[in-house]
Amino acid sequence: MDSEKLNYLGISVHAGFPNAADDTRLKALDLNTLLIKQPNSTYHFRVAGNQWWNVGIFHGDIALVDRALPPRPNDLVIWWHENEFAVSPLHKVPKQADIWGVVTTTIHQLVGTHD
């Protein structure tokens, strides 16, 4: 990765022992910029249940869902059926369900988040 892209991501590259406070090229780390490509079509969902523990998604995690992305065969999607939202791989969505959006990211907080 070139140094310009690393700076955009909030990462600074130094040799020796420089003072990071003097690096004016370094931008602040912005999770919205890093995790959300299309802000106008991205929503946050709080996950309920532990059905997805085997892929690292747990009760209380936050799923970022982009409604503008067309789902691809291996995507995890949020779908709506019988007045409920659910998550599953695209190929397991019931035929009667409406696909609501594609899960792009999940956020798992490690401490003090699961009430």
C-alpha positions as CSV (number, residue, x, y, z in Angstrom):
1,M,0.0,0.0,0.0
2,D,1.4,3.4,-0.8
3,S,1.9,6.0,1.9
4,E,-0.9,8.3,0.6
5,K,-3.5,5.5,0.9
6,L,-2.1,4.6,4.4
7,N,-2.5,8.3,5.5
8,Y,-6.1,8.3,4.2
9,L,-6.8,5.2,6.4
10,G,-5.4,7.0,9.4
11,I,-2.1,5.1,9.4
12,S,1.3,6.8,9.5
13,V,4.5,5.3,8.3
14,H,7.7,6.5,9.9
15,A,11.3,5.4,10.1
16,G,13.2,5.8,13.4
17,F,11.5,7.4,16.3
18,P,9.5,10.4,14.9
19,N,7.0,12.4,16.8
20,A,3.5,11.4,15.5
21,A,2.1,14.8,16.8
22,D,4.3,16.5,14.2
23,D,2.9,14.5,11.3
24,T,0.4,17.0,9.7
25,R,-0.4,14.5,6.8
26,L,-2.0,12.1,9.3
27,K,-5.8,12.2,9.2
28,A,-8.1,11.3,12.0
29,L,-9.4,7.8,12.1
30,D,-13.0,7.9,11.0
31,L,-15.0,4.7,11.2
32,N,-17.8,6.1,9.1
33,T,-15.3,6.6,6.2
34,L,-13.7,3.2,6.7
35,L,-16.8,1.1,7.1
36,I,-19.6,2.9,5.2
37,K,-19.2,3.3,1.5
38,Q,-22.7,4.6,0.8
39,P,-24.0,6.6,3.8
40,N,-27.4,7.4,2.2
41,S,-28.3,3.7,1.9
42,T,-26.6,2.2,5.0
43,Y,-28.4,1.3,8.2
44,H,-27.4,-0.1,11.5
45,F,-29.1,-3.2,13.0
46,R,-28.5,-4.7,16.5
47,V,-28.2,-8.5,16.2
48,A,-30.4,-10.6,18.5
49,G,-29.5,-14.2,19.1
50,N,-26.4,-16.3,18.7
51,Q,-27.3,-18.2,15.5
52,W,-24.2,-16.8,13.7
53,W,-21.5,-17.4,16.3
54,N,-19.8,-19.8,13.9
55,V,-19.0,-16.8,11.6
56,G,-18.2,-14.4,14.4
57,I,-21.5,-12.6,14.8
58,F,-22.9,-12.6,18.3
59,H,-26.0,-11.3,20.2
60,G,-25.7,-7.5,20.6
61,D,-23.3,-7.0,17.7
62,I,-24.1,-4.2,15.2
63,A,-24.6,-5.1,11.5
64,L,-24.1,-2.4,8.9
65,V,-26.6,-3.1,6.1
66,D,-26.4,-1.4,2.6
67,R,-29.8,-1.3,0.9
68,A,-28.3,-0.1,-2.4
69,L,-26.0,-3.1,-3.0
70,P,-27.4,-5.9,-5.2
71,P,-26.9,-9.2,-3.3
72,R,-24.4,-11.6,-4.6
73,P,-24.6,-15.4,-4.2
74,N,-22.3,-15.6,-1.1
75,D,-23.6,-12.4,0.6
76,L,-25.2,-12.4,4.1
77,V,-28.5,-10.5,3.7
78,I,-31.2,-9.0,5.9
79,W,-34.6,-10.0,4.8
80,W,-38.2,-9.2,5.9
81,H,-41.0,-11.8,6.2
82,E,-44.1,-12.0,8.4
83,N,-43.4,-8.8,10.2
84,E,-39.8,-9.8,11.2
85,F,-36.3,-9.1,10.0
86,A,-33.9,-12.0,9.8
87,V,-30.3,-12.7,8.6
88,S,-29.2,-15.5,6.3
89,P,-27.0,-16.2,3.3
90,L,-28.8,-15.2,0.1
91,H,-29.4,-18.8,-1.0
92,K,-31.3,-19.5,2.2
93,V,-33.8,-16.6,2.0
94,P,-37.4,-17.9,1.8
95,K,-39.0,-17.3,-1.6
96,Q,-41.8,-15.2,0.0
97,A,-39.4,-12.9,1.9
98,D,-38.3,-9.5,0.7
99,I,-34.5,-8.9,0.7
100,W,-34.0,-5.7,2.6
101,G,-30.2,-5.2,2.2
102,V,-26.7,-6.7,2.2
103,V,-24.7,-7.0,5.4
104,T,-21.4,-5.2,4.7
105,T,-19.8,-5.1,8.2
106,T,-20.4,-6.3,11.7
107,I,-19.1,-4.6,14.8
108,H,-18.4,-6.7,17.9
109,Q,-17.7,-4.8,21.1
110,L,-15.7,-6.8,23.6
111,V,-16.4,-5.2,26.9
112,G,-19.6,-4.0,28.6
113,T,-22.0,-4.2,25.6
114,H,-24.2,-7.1,26.1
115,D,-26.9,-6.3,28.6
